[in-house]
Amino acid sequence: EAIYRVLTSKGIARDRIYLEDQSTDTYENLQNAAKIIEEKHLSKNVAVATNSFHIYRGEIFARLSGLTPYAAPAPTYLIMFPGYWAREILAVWEAWVFYQ
């Protein structure tokens, strides 16, 4: 919703934005987005826009959802890297073991 408001305030037409607001995690988000893409007959080439530490897992889940991902990483504050990377290492391990 927040990104929707930013994009429309920057002049992006409302009908070009498809809001996915049902997911509770990254995997669900990409599964739901893939359904919207399929229903709307849109390109399966997608930009995974997230923090730099989270791109790899986002790409894993995009591929599992039948999408072709391209990275669009956002910067992460250096002070936050240790905690985020530690968490992400465990989350990537979970993705490998339980989702593939």
Secondary structure, 3 states (H helix, E strand, C coil): CHHHHHHHHCCCCHHHCCCCCCCCCHHHHHHHHHHHHHHCCCCCEEEEEEEHHHHHHHHHHHHHCCCEEEEEEECCCHHHHHHHHHHHHHHHHHHHHHHC
